[in-house]
C-alpha cells in the first residue's frame, strides 16, 4: 500500500506561506494607522494653536473630526484650551 504525500506537502506549503502573509498584513495595518494618525496630530495641534484655516483644510483633506490625542483630548477641547489659558 502506497501512501500519498501530496496532502502533507500542500499543508506544509500553506503553513510556510502563512507567516510572511500575516506579517505583511500586520505591517500594512500599522502603516495605515500611522499615516492617519499624522493627519489627526496636525489637526489637534492646529486646533490647539487656534489656526482655524489649517483646521478647515485638514478636515477637507480627510482628517477625523473625532480625533483624540494620546491623553484623550478631543478636537473641541483642544481648540478651547488655548482660550482658557489666555486669562
Beta strands, then each sheet from edge to edge (+ up, - down):
end
